[in-house]
Amino acid sequence: MIESQPTSLETADTVELTEFDTALLAAGDPGIVSGLASLQAQNISAWFGDHKVLDRVSLLMPAGKVTALIGPSGCGKSTFLRTLNRMHELVPSASLAGEVLLDGHDIYDASRRITQARREIGMVFQKPNPFPAMSIFDNVVAGLALTGLKVSKSDKADLVEESLLKAGLWTEVKDRLRQAGGGLSGGQQQRLCIARSLAVKPRILLMDEPCSALDPTSTRRIEQTITELSTDVTIVIVTHNMQQAQRVSDQCAFFLAEAGTPGQIVEHGPTDVMFDSPQDSRTLDYVNGRFG
Ligand SMILES: Nc1ncnc2c1ncn2[C@@H]1O[C@H](COP(=O)(O)OP(=O)(O)OP(=O)(O)O)[C@@H](O)[C@H]1O
């Protein structure tokens, strides 16, 4: 089959909530379900303008497991991650081919709304990005309005506690919930961002190098949080830290873009196999730090 680049992003959609979205969400959209889910990328290709950066990448990210995306700089890991919750299309020149199945349903299907994908598939970024002047409490619930979810005032307090507990931050902040999020340490801010993502009850959590701006102690605390979360939410994490991939992930996918070609997955499999006895010598060289 010859693959052609889409002339425009057929997935182009508005990020703003329409009245229709808000009404459906408030009414309890039957299309939005909760609970553990798998994510399956099928033949994902991605472009920025004419520059093809991913070539027919397929990967199953099983429910309740942590999948680590590893590989040298520029091989398309972050781009791939951003195709998994429809963030790639926010770049004006971006285009995409392929499917991303959330529990078997394509998130790019024309009948599905972009807000639904964003609610079910949350994301935590490299640099902690809480709203600095906003209170810790308000930071946690900030995502509710953006995804159109309505929660009563009394339920909000429970949701804040539950989300901070899951993110491993509750005991450190429970007595200062009304203080500004910007007053927390970098590691605490990142756990606050995790709590904010968890408050909308995502089924998948995407994490793009979530510890790269943190010290070793904060990094270990986030890794512990990732391990605890994986019973509730399927996690996909991009990391350059091979020890971290070994510590937190159940399976790894090794990406490579050789000699200017678009990124592809060289191989993927259980983390211990990928580190101890991978099939491809390039994987062995990479995980042993011989390049990248
Ligand atoms: N917004 C953008 N516009 C144009 N090109 C981009 C954009 N973002 C990424 N690219 C290009 O896409 C390719 C893949 O980049 P990407 O950030 O996905 O790789 P990566 O493996 O995540 O790299 P790193 O590990 O350094 O973060 C690179 O060639 C990069 O220059």
The ligand as an ORCA input file, in Angstrom:
! r2SCAN-3c Opt
* xyz 0 1
  N       6.972     21.842     16.117
  C       7.812     21.277     15.247
  N       7.972     21.794     14.017
  C       8.813     21.251     13.120
  N       9.554     20.146     13.371
  C       9.440     19.584     14.577
  C       8.574     20.114     15.578
  N       8.676     19.329     16.690
  C       9.569     18.372     16.389
  N      10.026     18.503     15.132
  C      11.000     17.629     14.455
  O      10.481     16.303     14.488
  C      11.539     15.365     14.695
  C      11.211     14.517     15.920
  O      11.226     15.359     17.070
  P      10.765     14.831     18.496
  O      10.794     15.996     19.426
  O       9.498     14.097     18.360
  O      11.922     13.798     18.840
  P      12.331     13.172     20.246
  O      12.771     11.784     19.975
  O      11.219     13.363     21.216
  O      13.552     14.082     20.635
  P      14.098     14.483     22.105
  O      14.462     13.198     22.762
  O      15.270     15.349     21.824
  O      12.993     15.209     22.810
  C      12.824     16.181     14.840
  O      13.467     16.191     13.581
  C      12.318     17.568     15.185
  O      13.212     18.551     14.742
*
